[in-house]
């Protein structure tokens, strides 16, 4: 006889499987040891692992971006950047909320210790303020490639960081770290 849950060989008269601990009431025919139960279980476990790894990657990216935004707000240095380009950006959706003629993308550059760094900001500029020549920017002194418009520092960082941590703890972390470990079942003879 074979276990209907994991496909392991059962001893005669066993009430529980010695490998997985499942009751032996659901058994498979002797010619197909665990085929009907173990293959779907293996596929299900494989899908769960793929989802777990995807959640883990998304959580890591959110945490990284959130820490970057918080670092700009806390440890960032200010500099005045030169605007190098201005382009009107229209998002074509079915509603009027994103069709704003005042939405522009400004590209800018600034220098730190003789090195030139670039960035861009896309937002609604009211009253022709997109025509400015300079833009206040914050950057990380240890890595100036991470920069943003000084007025763009917002609660986005804590929200992304919190979402990433929650996703890690309750999503992927609960599945990856909190899976039930199969414990050996004592055999009574």
Secondary structure, 3 states (H helix, E strand, C coil): CEECCCCCECCCCCCECCCCCCECCCEECCCCCCHHHHHHHHHHHHHHHHHHHHHHHHHHHHHHHHHHHHHHHHHEEEEEEEEEEEEECCCCCCCHHHCCCCEEEEEEEEEECCEEEEEEEEEECCCCHHHCCEEEEEEECCEEEEEEEHHHCCCHHHHHHHHHHHHHHHHHHHHHHCCCCCCCCCCCC
